[in-house]
């Protein structure tokens, strides 16, 4: 792509992302916010309208005594993408329209916590077929597929170097799935999915610099700097769960010791639960066991309560390190284990106070945002939308690759 074409592609991506961020916006506001000339915005908008990617309202608004304005919005019917979240027990698949609304979702079980490549493909395709049937769409209607997987993932190559859910690694998950799915597939770490969801659709739209910390089967981190998701030189950056909080500490599932995950993630709570719940019939299923541990802590049982408090303090130590490193505008805590925030937050806040640098500036805000499964679905869809190819032709197939 030549310099002129690359510049135009970049301007197109910026305009689309700004319309998405603001829901509705006038041309003049796009020019002011993005620092583009009115002529450039007009040219980009004209192309996007012709391609059917955006719509222009028929209603004209006149703010104050200014010039009449028509509002621009994304066209939800411009196309569809699919997204999937892989975890230790199942595959969740969703279809989204061009504005990021979930059209349908479905789930398919994984045969075991660590699966073979063949089992992974079969489960994902089963979920994909279910969600296509629920939406009334076909394979040919899907312009892109985003997949989130826990572990060490190179987005550019599609290579997963390690994942707790894969029996064989390294494995090029992108190439493996793309042969079956038949449309462009993009792979990323699952914490980046949560961060994209916040950046495109959530609280992150209102911040230029923020962090997203996910707490569930593992502990993940997404970093947004100046409105852009940071992935690192090899796509392996921000492995927060594997930062060290104790020398020669507890064994982590990555094979090293003293990782933050080894004190905060699901497997860490399960490791502690046996000794804490003596006298109780212990469930074999992880979520049920952690729920029992939480119930006993809420009931005033000192040992389970201490386990959650220790996990909170370890997480707070990690968050304090992030604050000292990045000085973000906000840290957003999300993921399934934030359902236990009442048991964790005292320890988190105490540890942050004790370990973060103290200044005369207001404390950085810690937000909790419990999206449920919709977080991952919209994040996976955003990953596919981010990689979609434009412009959008009359036959609704993307022809020229422009990374959003």
Beta strands, then each sheet from edge to edge (+ up, - down):
strand 1: 25-26
strand 2: 54-61
strand 3: 69-74
strand 4: 80-86
strand 5: 90-97
strand 6: 102-109
strand 7: 142-149
strand 8: 152-154
strand 9: 159-162
strand 10: 171-172
strand 11: 185-189
strand 12: 210-215
strand 13: 219-225
strand 14: 228-230
strand 15: 330-334
strand 16: 365-368
sheet 1: 1+ 3- 2+
sheet 2: 6+ 5- 4+ 7+ 11+
sheet 3: 8+ 9- 10+
sheet 4: 14+ 13- 12+ 15+ 16+
end
